[in-house]
Amino acid sequence: METGAKRARGIRLPHVRQFVMEIVLIGLCVFLTVEARGFLTRDNILNVLRAVSMQGIIAFGMTMVIIAGEIDLSVGSAVAFSGCLCAWSVEFLTGRGLSPEASVAAAIPVSLAAGSLVGAMTGWLRVRFRVPTFISTLAWLTVLKGVAELITNGFPLTPFPEWFNFIGGGHIKGIPFPALVFLAVFAIVHVTMHRTAFGRAIYAVGGNVEAARLSGIPVGSVKMRVLAIVGLLAALSGIMQASQIMSGSATTAQGWELDVISAVIIGGASLMGGAGTARGTLVGVVFLGVLVNGMTLMNVSEYWQHVVRGGLILAAVLMNLAPQENRR
């Protein structure tokens, strides 16, 4: 009976933390509405959505990875690599006589496939050689950045046609297109995690690998698939980032991996695996975006912004670890 009670508490605690973060987010919005002039305006709200969308897209994939008990530190470099690969492919194909439209249509799938392949290779190294993803993705972080610099020769590539800017900078009925993609990815991941056998398998693998294996769940396949998904979403974000700045640059998205992981942890996911939700990550992403936006509107020093964000991450990690210590 005691074990069952502990298990029940373990199931409820992530939802309690998520509820607490939702209340904190509402309280933060109320505070900023009063204290920060211009916060609660349509333009500013859309600006927040635009600002968090590209990192948020990756965060939903990272949620799946962390729930499965793994991590990916290479997503920032993967964003830069994918944007540069897309730009290089467009330049190469255009130089071979293809129209700009056909070149972009071919370059986008190539970049998405490359991002997914990198993630799958990380999973393969984990499954085949038991290389911790912390180590392999740390290596990919450097490799992908180096490849991005090689194919661009250290200079931004600007081969895109003007219409390409819509993907990262366009609007549909006044709403930024990246924000719509962000919400669509959230919906897909949410349904996948809570309404499909694959989602249940991710939770099972992250909760107890050996029990999942004995239950017939293909643990290796699950890990490879979630890592391929986060690679795919990083590539999608890279293409959108390249569209927004209309170039492929190896210097983009530096440090994004920390922001993405921060949002997932603040949203209630456990670094030990087995706990977390797409809804929680949505709250974490929006919370960080609102916090940064509010501090900027209030003219808070950028140095203090780093201090506040770091403190919040530490607090979120401690909230995740405390219940596990109590169950020992």
Summary of the structure (lengths in Angstrom):
residues: 328
radius of gyration: 20.3
end to end distance: 15.8
largest distance: 71.9
contacts: 1173
relative contact order: 0.19
helix: 79%
strand: 2%
